[in-house]
Amino acid sequence: MSKFAEILAYVIFFYSNDRDEPVHYHVSRLNDYNNFAQVWIRNGDVILEHNKARIPDQDMTKILKYLKRNSTRATVFWEEHMSK
């Protein structure tokens, strides 16, 4: 698991074995990595795939805005990690 950021009471991360998939991140409550939302990042766009973690809308909106503002950095972080 590679952690990109913590925001509010959540962690934004990805699993290294997701390397064959497009850039995406999981969002879960801290220390609850079994239940997560999944967010795709494509060409600077941030797309919520699902919210199985049931993160409240108000928090999810803030998280998606954070990822949108940092989409380039998140993509570079993913690509650098996955190229190793």
Secondary structure, DSSP 8 states (H G I E B T S, - for coil): -EEEEEETTEEEEE-GGGTTS-SEEEEEETT-TTS-EEEEEETTEEEEEEETT---HHHHHHHHHHHHHTHHHHHHHHHHHHT-
